[in-house]
Amino acid sequence: MDSVFDDLYTKYHHDVFQFLFYMVKNKEQAEDLVQEVYIRVLKAYGRFEGKSSEKTWLFSIAKNVAIDHFRKQKGWKQRLLESFDLSARQVMDESPIPEEIAMQREEIQMMYKCLDKCTVDQRLVIIMRYIHELSIAETAEALSWTESKVKTTQHRALKTLKKHMEEMIEKEGMASEKVTVKR
C-alpha cells in the first residue's frame, strides 16, 4: 500500500493541489485539503475498484473534500461562488515580448473574471477540462455525472464565458476585438 500511495502522491499531488487551490483561493487551506484528500485515499483505497483511472478517482475525492470544506463554513454557497480567482495563474509562454505578455495577462485576467459569472458546475467543468485537461469521460466520472451532462455544461459554460467576455470588451471600449473561445 505504501508504494501505491507514494506513486499516487508523486503522480498527482500537484494536480490535486492546483485544483483545490483554484477552489479555495488560499495556499495554506489548499495544502490542508490536499492532506484530507490523501487521508481519504488511505482509508478508501481498498475499496477502489479500478472502474475509473486513479486520477479521476482522486479528483472525485478532491471535489468532495472541497464541497465538504465549503459546507462547514458559514455562507458556503456564496464562498463557493466567489472562490475562483484564477488571475494568479502565470503566463506559460517561454519567450514572449513584453507587449505579448501584457496582452496575454489582460486576456487571461478577463477570462478569469468572466469565469466568475459562470455557475459553479460550469466552473468545475472548465477547470477540469481545460486547466487539468481531463477528458469528457474522466470529468464525468470525477463529478459523478453523465458524459452528456458534461458536454452540455461545457457547451453552456463556453457560451456564457464568451458572452461575458464580449460584454466586458464592449464595456471597456475595445469593441474592435473579437472574442474566440477555443474548445
N, C-alpha and C positions, 0 to 999 in steps of 0.2 A: 504494500500500500504506500510506503514511504516513497519509493521510486516513482510510482504512478502520480502521487501528489506532487512530487518535485517536478515531474515532467509537465503536469498541468500548470503549475505555478510558473515555470520557466517559459512555457509557450504563450500563455495567455494573460499573465499578470498585467502587462502594460495595457492591453486592450480593455481588460475589466476595469482597471483604474481609470483609464480615459473615459470610458462610458459613464462610470459613476461620477467622475469629476464634471462631465457635461450636465449631469442630472442635478447635482447639489451645489455646484459652483464654489466649492471650498475644498482646498487641497487636503487639509487635515481630516475633514469629515469624510472625504472620498477614501482616504487611506484607512480610516476606521471601518468604513463599509466594505472595503476590499477584504479586510480581515474577517468580517462577518460572512462574506461570501465563501471564503475558504474554510471557515468553521462549518458552514452548512455543507460544503463539499465533503469534508471529512466525515460528517455524520451520515450523509446520504449516498456516498459513492458505492456502497454495497448494493444499493437499490437501482443504480444506474444500469439500464438495460441495453444501452447502445443503439437504441432506435433512432437517435439523432447523433450528430457529431458532438464531441466533448465541448467544442467552442459554443455551439448552440445551447447546450445544456448549461454551461457556465453563464451565458448571457441571460438565460431564463432565470437562473438563481439571482444574478445581479439585479435584474429588473424587479424581482420580488423583494429583494433587500432594500432597494431604493423606495419602492412603494411603502414598505413597512416603516422605513425611516420617516417618510412624509406623514404617514398616518399617526405616528407617535407625536408629531409636532402639532401645535395649535395652528389652525388655518392651513393644513397640509395641501389642500387643493389649490389655494392661491399661491402658496410657495412653489408647488409643482409647476404651475403656470408661469411663474416668474423665474424658474430655475435654469433657463437656458441662456447663459451669457457666453456665447461662443466667440466673442470678439477677441479673446486672448489667444486664439489659435494663430499659429505662426504661418507666414508665407513660406512655402517649401521650395520655391524656385531657387536653384543654386547660384545663378549669377545674373539676376536681372539688373537693369539700370535703375537708378533712383526713381525716375518717373514711373516705371512699371511697378515698382514696389508700392509707391503711393497709390496708384490706381487699383492694384490688387487688394491692398488693405482696405481701401474705401469700399470696393465691391464686396469683399468678404464681410466687412462690418455691416454693410447694408443688408446683405443676405441674412446674417445672423439676427439683426434687428427685426427683419421681416419674419424670420422663423418664429420669433416670439408671438406673432399674431396667428400662427397655426395652432390647431388643437394639440393636446398632449399626445394623442395617438399619432397624429401626423408627424410630430417632432420625433417620437420614438422611431417611426419608420424611416424618416430621413437620416437620423443619426445611425441607425443600424445598417441601412442600405448604402449610404453614401460616405459616411465617415469611417465606419467599420467594415464596409464592403462585404456585408453578409448577402447571400443570395436570397431570393424571394422565399425559397423553401426554408432556409435557415432562420430568416426573420420570422416566418410564420410559426416555426417550431419554438423559437425563443419567446414569442409573445402569446403562444397558445391560441393562435388564430388560424384560419384557413388561408391558403395561398391567395385565394380570390379576395379576401378581405385586405391582405397586404397590398395587392395590386391596386385595388380600389382606393385604399387610403393613400398609397404613394401617388396615384394619379391626382387625387384631390389636393394632396399636400403640395405637389409641384405647381398645380394650377393656382392655389392660394398664394404660394410663395411668389410666383410670377406676378400675380395681380398686385400684391402689396409692394413689390419692388418697382413696378411701373408707376404706381401711385406715389411712391416716395421720390422717384426720379422726377415725375411731373411737378410735385410739390416743391422740390428743391430747384426747379428751373432748369433741369437737364433734359428737357423733352426730346432733344435730338437723339439721345441714346436709345437703343432698342434692347430690351431685356430678353435674353435667351436662357432658358433653364434646360440643361442637358440631362438626359435620362441615362 
